[in-house]
């Protein structure tokens, strides 16, 4: 999916792009700039989904997004919520629910959960382990680095 196609989805979700109206190229650029900012802020807190960052302040609509298909709903609805006031629109509760659902998917697939030690429920007595501390096993998570997906061997994943 290209960045322009993502912007089209966002604008259709808000009702800006319809059969009777179309966003201007400047408005599409503004949506893409908001998207760049949103992706950078999410990347800073650990939600890295592979966004191809633009080198300058004017993203090219023909560039590939680099995001996986499973993240499209969360990205589209979240950015639609963010840019709705820019277009003088009020985002519907359905868009807000869709954004929340999509973002929970993105968080579940990208944010690494740290190891947590089992709580002590028994007196120390003779119940100590010879094998050291016991920790909950972390679930399999997608490891990311520098905004690209990688597998267990830290090799970039280049195909869906």
Residue, then its C-alpha position, 0 to 999 in steps of 0.5 A: x500500500x502506498x502512502x497516498x492510498x493510506x491517506x485516501x482511506x483516512x479521508x474516506x473514513x472521515x467523509x472528506x473523499x466521497x463520490x461528490x467531493x475530493x481532498x486537494x493535494x495540499x490536504x493530502x500532504x497535510x494528512x501525510x505529514x500528520x501520519x509521519x508525526x503520529x508514526x514517529x511518536x508511536x515509534x518512540x514508545x515502542x510501537x514500531x510497525x515498519x513505517x518508511x519515514x520520509x527524508x524531508x517534510x513533504x512525503x511522497x504519496x507514491x512511496x510504500x508505507x512499509x506497514x503490515x496489513x494487520x496494522x492498517x485498521x489501527x493506523x487509519x482510524x487513529x489518524x482519522x481521529x487526529x485529523x478530523x478537527x483539521x477538516x472541520x469534522x467530528x469523528x464518530x464513536x465507531x471510528x474511536x472504537x475502531x482506533x482502540x481495537x486497532x491500536x490494541x492489536x498494534x500494541x499486542x504485536x509490537x510492544x515487548x513485555x518484560x519478564x515478571x518474577x512469580x510472586x512468593x505465595x508460600x513461606x520460604x521454609x524448604x520451598x526454595x528452588x535449586x534452579x534460581x528465580x522463576x519467571x513467567x515466560x514471555x509470549x512470542x513477540x515480533x522484535x523490531x529495530x530501526x522501524x523494520x520487522x525482524x525475525x528471531x535471528x534479527x534478519x529483516x522481514x521483507x515479505x508479508 
